[in-house]
Amino acid sequence: MKFEKKNQYFFMALGHLGMILVALGAMRVMSVINDSAGFAFTFFGFLLMNIYINDLEKKMGFSKKEKGIFTSIFIIIFIGLSLWLYLL
């Protein structure tokens, strides 16, 4: 595998990990404070960030299969972390 492709995978992974951390942090804060306006701002900010990252992935030339694999992996990680953080 070429160095550039590995580099792209690395930054794609970092982008998805950033989205997971933002979402987990927002869920944690909003569950404690129970602020509906803050939750709405965080939720829509997360959606906008997701749209932006998807656009960047298109520009980097990732195939739908590659994006699907990364998204699946990070959804599984997100579910696992949220269960671990909030059900214990």
N, C-alpha and C positions, 0 to 999 in steps of 0.2 A: 504494500500500500504506500502511495506517495506521501511525502511529508505534508504537503498542502492539504490533502484529504484528511489526514490525522488531525491536523491543526483545526480544520473546519469542524470535525466531530467534537473536538475538545471544547471549542467555543459554543457549539450548539448545546452540548451537555451543560456548560456553565449557565447558559441562558435559561434552560429548563429548570435547573437547580435554583436559580434566582427566583423564578416564578413560584416554585414550591415553597421556598423560604418566606416570600412575601405573603403568600396565601396562608401558610401556617401561622405566621406572626399575626396577621390580621384576624384570623379566626380566634386565636388565643386572646388577643386584646378585646375583641368584640364580645367574647363570651364572658369576660370578667366585668366589663363596663356596661354591656347591654345597651349600646348607643346605636339606634337605627340609622341615623344620618351618617355617622362615621362608618358604619358597615356598608352603606350604599356607596360612599365615596371610595372606600377600599375596593369594593367589588367591581365598580366600573373602572377604576384605575388598573386593576388586575386584568380586566378584559381588554382594555386599550393596550396594555403592555404585551398581552398575548397576541393581539393583531399585529403589533409592530414586529415582534419576534418572528411570526409566521412570514411576514413580508421579507424580512432579512434572510430567512431560510430559502425563500424562492429566489432571491437575488444571488445567493451563494450557489445555487444550482443543485440542491438536494432533490432527489427523486421522491415521489409520494411514498414509496416503500421505505426509504431511509427515514423520512419524517415520521411515518407511522410507527416504525420500530422505536425510535427515540421517545415519541409521545406515549406509547404503551408502557415502556420501561418506567418513565417518570410518573405516570398515573399510578402504577403499582407501588412505586416508592412513596408517593404522596398518600395513598390509602394506608399503607403500612405505618408511616410516621404519624398520620392523624389518629389512627387507632391507638398507637402506642402512647401518644401524648395526651389524648383526651379520655381514654377509657380506663386508664390506670388510677 
